[in-house]
Amino acid sequence: MKYSSPDAEKSPLPWETGKTFLPGTVFPVSDIGAEGGRAFFDKVFFVSDHIMLSHIREITGLDAMALQNWVKRKWVPNPEKKYYGREHLARFLIINMLRDTLQIARIMYLLRYLNGTEPGDAVISESELYHYVCRCVGLLSAAGSPGLFPADLDAVIAEASSDFVPKTADAKRRLRETLCIMVTACCAARLKESADRELDGIGAPPDPKLGRVLNGGR
């Protein structure tokens, strides 16, 4: 069953007046639900299975110093001879899409909660996790729901991750909990963006922390 909000036509998302971007990127899309993370990654890695830091800069809109700092702090695994693969990019995007509402240390905890600390413990690849987040955000946007209520998220997560095949008994539960937190954080960030845009419209002074946040500080 496809998810749809009963109030979709009369309660559009507050950020719908602006552009919709793939989470963690500066790439606008007309339909995140259709685009998803898989399609985006396939486009990025169409020519080669690795990219340079300069490409990640273009995708995220962050400067090289911020991205290198994340690697230095072990928030992102070290590149292989200066090359970054799908899982590197997924980690960069996950951090970038959540850091406006969650501290990076807590994002790292959430990823460990889902996938453990050993490769064999992983419930899901982070590139697939990113895809499911994109699907959830896209479904909520299409339905006109802010996505901040459990009933909304339960239905959306079930649909977005319907093709997930759990490897362990608790894998599906941990994925659902992780997606609930991540999608809620993404929606909160977009609501904040909408509020900031409204404040700009009435002449409010800029946030003095904005430059630090845009450059990867947290």
N, C-alpha and C positions, 0 to 999 in steps of 0.2 A: 504494500500500500504506500502510495506517495504521500509524503508529509506536506500539509498545507495548513496555514494558520486560518482560523475561522474569521479573523478580523483583518486578513491580508489587505483588502482593498481600502480599508479606512484607517489603517495604521502603518504607513510606510516607514521604513527605517529612517532615522533622523539624518544619516549620512548619505542618503540617496541623492541629495542635491549635488554632491560632489562626485568625483570619479571613484570607481571601485578598483582596487588593486589586489593582485594576488598577495596573500599575507606575507609580510617580510620583504616584499619587493617594491620597486617603483614602476612595475609593469601594469598598466591599466588593462582591465578586461571587461567585456560586456556581460559575461556570464561565468562566474567562478565555478558554478556547479558543473557546467559543461566542460570547462577548461581543465579543472582539477590540477593536482600536482603532477600526476604521471605525464600528462600531455606536455606540461611546461618543461619538465625534466627531459623528456624525449627531444624537445626542440633545442634545449641548451646543449645536450650531449649528442646531437645528431651527427656531427662531423667527427668527434673524438670522444673517448670515454673519460677525458680529463680536461680541465680548464685552468687558466692562470688566475692569480689574485685580481688582476685588472678586470677580468670578466665578472668576478664576484662583486667588485666595486660597482660596476655598471648595473648589476642586478639588484643590489641592496640599497644603493645610493649612499653608502658609507665610505669614509676615506680609508686609505690603505693602513694608516696607523691604527685606527680602531680595530680593523679586522686582524691585523698582526698581533694586537694586544690580546685579543680573544684566544689566539693560538698560543701565545706566550703564557697565558694564564691557565692553559690546558682545558679551556672551555670548548675548544675545537681541536680535534686530533691534528698532529703535525702532518703537513703535506708530504707527498712522496716526490722528492726532487723538485720541489716548488710547484707541483701539480696537485690539483684538487679534484676529487671525484664526486659522485652523486651524494654519498653520505656526508662528505665535507660540506657540500652546498646545503644539504638538508639541515645540518646543525647550525650553520650560519643563519639560515632563514628562520628556523625555530626560535633561536635566541632573539633575532631582530623583531619578530612579530609579537613576542611576549614581553620584551624588556621595558615597555612603557608602563606595564601594569604589574609585573612580577620582577623581583630582584633576580639577577642572573644566578646567584647561588641557589635560589629556590627552583629555578628552571632546571639546573643541573640535578638537583635532588629528584625532581619529578621524572626526569629521563632515567635516572638510576632506579627509581621505584618501578618504572615500567619494564626496563630491559636488564636490570642488574648491572654488575660490573664486569662480567666475563662474557665473551662473544657467544658462548654456548647457552647463556641464560636469556638471550634476547627474545622478546615476544614478537617483535616486528622491526623491520628496518626503519630508520628515521626518515628515509625518503618516502616510504609508504605511510608512515605516521603523518608526515606533512601533507600527503595527498588527501588523507581522510579529514584533516583539519580544513583544507580547502573545500572539500565536498560539503562539510558541515556548514561552513560560512556561506557557501553558495546556496545551499538549500534554505537556510534561514533568510537570506537576502531575497530569494525568489518568493518566499512565503510572506514577506513583510513582517517578520517577527524579530524582535531585538535579541532573542536567544538567551535571555537571562532567567528563564524559568525552567525548572526541572522537566515539566511535561514537554516543553518545546525540545529540549536537548535530548531527552530519552528517545523520542521519535526520530529526530534528525540523525543522531548517532547510529541508531539501529539501521536506518536506510543507507547512510553514507558508508558504513563499514560492513555491509551485508555480505561482501565477498571475502571477509577475513576468515582464515582457517586457523583456529587456535592450536598451539602445539602442546599446551598444558591445561590442566583443569581450571586454573584461575586466570589464564591469559586473556580471555574475553572480558572478564570483570576489570582487570587492571587497565586494559585498553580503553574501556568505557569510562572509567574514572579519570584517566589521563586526558582523554578527549574532552570530557566535561570541563575540566579545569582549563585546558588550553583554549577551547572555543569561547568559554566565558571571558577569559582574559582578552582574547581578540575582540570580542564584542565590546567589552569595557573600553578598550583602547580606541575603538572607532567612535563610541559615544563621547569619549573625552575629546577626540578630534573635532567632532561636531560642535561640542560646547565651546572649544577654543575658537572655532570659526565664527560662532555667534558673538563671542567676546570681541574678536577682531572687528566685527561689523559695527560694534558700538564704541569703538575707539579705545579699548583696553590696552594698557602698555604690554609689551611682549614679556613672556616668561623668561627671567634671567637665567634659568637652568636649561633653556631650550638648546643652546649651542652645545652644551656638554652632552645632553642626551642624544642629539643628532650625530655626535661624533663617537658614540659607542660607550660613553661613560655610564656608570651605574653603581 
